[in-house]
């Protein structure tokens, strides 16, 4: 992997000095991330055997852990590298939205969410046994935004855009 990285840097005309110089300026950058946020949940499970009613695996859920997903994780990575990030997304009016807000607050990410009661906050839960993903359950509604919410997103984008280095 290191060799692939170094070859890619060489093709782009990047050397160690220019990469380090760019990294030093990263904390001066401000970016906008716009997109769907997802609450990713991983459920660690223990296999218990097969069901008597149907040919399916029975598991016992041991613990769950929540993570920011979708465009939210992009905003979190930008923030963790030291740049400023404004994050724009649409969420549902639900508990999952509140979990994500708390997580973004704890990361120090500036966000602007439009609540849309016609959709839940996108949620994906993965069931894992011994580091092997068994299956994923997704709760989402992917219909288009209504005109009013679309205009809110555009107006927020127009407000943030003059102050940023990239979107």
C-alpha positions as CSV (number, residue, x, y, z in Angstrom):
1,X,0.0,0.0,0.0
2,X,2.8,2.4,0.8
3,X,4.3,1.8,-2.6
4,X,0.9,2.5,-4.3
5,X,0.6,5.7,-2.2
6,X,4.1,6.9,-3.1
7,X,3.5,6.1,-6.8
8,X,0.2,8.0,-6.8
9,X,2.0,11.0,-5.1
10,X,4.8,10.9,-7.7
11,X,2.3,10.8,-10.6
12,X,0.7,14.0,-9.2
13,X,4.0,15.7,-8.7
14,X,3.8,15.5,-4.9
15,X,6.8,15.0,-2.8
16,X,7.1,14.7,1.0
17,X,7.9,18.4,1.4
18,X,4.9,19.5,-0.6
19,X,2.5,17.1,1.2
20,X,3.7,18.3,4.6
21,X,3.4,21.9,3.5
22,X,-0.2,21.3,2.4
23,X,-0.9,19.6,5.7
24,X,0.4,22.7,7.6
25,X,-2.2,24.8,5.8
26,X,-5.1,22.5,6.3
27,X,-6.2,24.2,9.5
28,X,-6.8,27.4,7.5
29,X,-9.2,25.7,5.2
30,X,-13.0,25.8,5.4
31,X,-15.2,23.4,3.5
32,X,-18.9,22.7,3.1
33,X,-20.2,19.1,3.1
34,X,-23.7,18.7,1.8
35,X,-25.4,15.3,1.7
36,X,-27.3,12.6,3.6
37,X,-26.3,11.8,7.1
38,X,-26.7,8.2,8.3
39,X,-26.8,6.7,11.8
40,X,-24.7,3.6,11.4
41,X,-25.2,1.0,14.1
42,X,-23.2,-2.1,14.6
43,X,-24.7,-4.9,16.7
44,X,-22.2,-7.5,18.1
45,X,-24.0,-10.8,18.3
46,X,-23.3,-14.3,19.5
47,X,-24.5,-17.2,17.3
48,X,-27.0,-19.5,19.2
49,X,-27.9,-22.0,16.5
50,X,-30.6,-22.6,14.0
51,X,-34.3,-21.7,14.4
52,X,-36.7,-24.6,14.8
53,X,-39.4,-22.7,12.7
54,X,-37.3,-21.8,9.7
55,X,-33.8,-22.4,8.3
56,X,-32.4,-19.2,9.7
57,X,-29.5,-18.5,12.2
58,X,-30.5,-17.4,15.7
59,X,-28.3,-14.8,17.4
60,X,-28.2,-13.1,20.7
61,X,-27.5,-9.4,20.5
62,X,-24.7,-8.5,22.9
63,X,-24.0,-4.8,22.4
64,X,-24.6,-2.0,19.9
65,X,-22.4,0.9,18.9
66,X,-23.5,4.0,17.0
67,X,-21.4,5.8,14.4
68,X,-21.9,8.9,12.2
69,X,-22.3,7.7,8.6
70,X,-22.9,9.0,5.1
71,X,-21.9,12.6,4.4
72,X,-21.6,13.1,8.1
73,X,-18.5,11.0,8.4
74,X,-16.9,13.0,5.6
75,X,-17.6,16.2,7.7
76,X,-16.1,14.4,10.7
77,X,-12.9,13.4,8.9
78,X,-12.4,17.0,7.5
79,X,-12.9,18.3,11.0
80,X,-10.5,15.7,12.5
81,X,-7.8,16.8,10.1
82,X,-8.0,20.3,11.4
83,X,-10.0,22.1,8.8
84,X,-13.3,23.9,9.5
85,X,-16.4,22.3,8.1
86,X,-20.0,23.4,7.7
87,X,-22.3,20.4,7.2
88,X,-25.7,20.7,5.6
89,X,-28.2,17.8,5.6
90,X,-31.9,16.8,6.0
91,X,-32.9,14.7,8.9
92,X,-36.1,13.2,10.3
93,X,-37.7,14.4,13.5
94,X,-36.7,11.4,15.6
95,X,-34.4,9.9,18.2
96,X,-31.8,9.0,15.6
97,X,-31.5,12.6,14.6
98,X,-30.9,13.6,18.2
99,X,-28.2,10.9,18.6
100,X,-26.4,12.3,15.5
101,X,-26.7,15.9,16.7
102,X,-25.1,15.0,20.0
103,X,-22.3,13.1,18.3
104,X,-21.6,16.0,15.9
105,X,-21.7,18.5,18.8
106,X,-19.1,16.4,20.7
107,X,-16.9,16.4,17.5
108,X,-17.3,20.2,17.3
109,X,-18.8,20.1,13.8
110,X,-20.9,23.1,12.7
111,X,-24.1,21.6,11.1
112,X,-27.3,22.9,9.7
113,X,-30.1,20.3,9.6
114,X,-33.5,20.7,8.0
115,X,-36.1,18.5,9.7
116,X,-38.4,16.6,7.3
117,X,-41.3,14.9,9.1
118,X,-42.1,12.9,6.0
119,X,-38.9,10.8,6.3
120,X,-37.0,9.1,9.2
121,X,-33.3,9.9,9.7
122,X,-31.5,7.3,7.6
123,X,-30.5,4.4,9.8
124,X,-28.4,1.3,9.0
125,X,-27.9,-1.5,11.4
126,X,-25.4,-4.3,10.8
127,X,-25.5,-7.6,12.7
128,X,-22.0,-9.1,13.2
129,X,-20.9,-12.4,14.6
130,X,-17.2,-13.0,15.2
131,X,-16.3,-10.0,13.0
132,X,-18.4,-11.4,10.1
133,X,-21.3,-9.3,8.9
134,X,-24.5,-11.4,8.8
135,X,-26.8,-8.9,7.3
136,X,-27.8,-5.2,7.3
137,X,-31.2,-3.6,8.0
138,X,-31.8,-0.1,6.4
139,X,-34.5,2.4,7.3
140,X,-34.7,5.2,4.8
141,X,-37.0,7.2,2.7
142,X,-35.4,8.5,-0.5
143,X,-38.2,10.7,-2.0
144,X,-37.2,14.1,-3.3
145,X,-37.3,17.1,-1.0
146,X,-40.3,19.3,-1.2
147,X,-39.7,22.7,-2.8
148,X,-39.7,24.5,0.6
149,X,-37.0,22.3,2.0
150,X,-35.0,22.4,-1.2
151,X,-35.0,26.2,-1.0
152,X,-33.8,26.1,2.6
153,X,-30.8,23.9,1.6
154,X,-30.0,26.3,-1.3
155,X,-30.3,29.4,0.9
156,X,-28.0,27.9,3.5
157,X,-25.5,26.9,0.8
158,X,-25.6,30.5,-0.5
159,X,-25.0,31.8,3.0
160,X,-22.0,29.5,3.7
161,X,-20.4,29.5,0.2
162,X,-18.7,32.9,0.2
163,X,-16.8,32.0,3.3
164,X,-15.3,28.6,2.2
165,X,-12.5,27.2,0.1
166,X,-14.5,24.3,-1.3
167,X,-17.8,22.4,-1.4
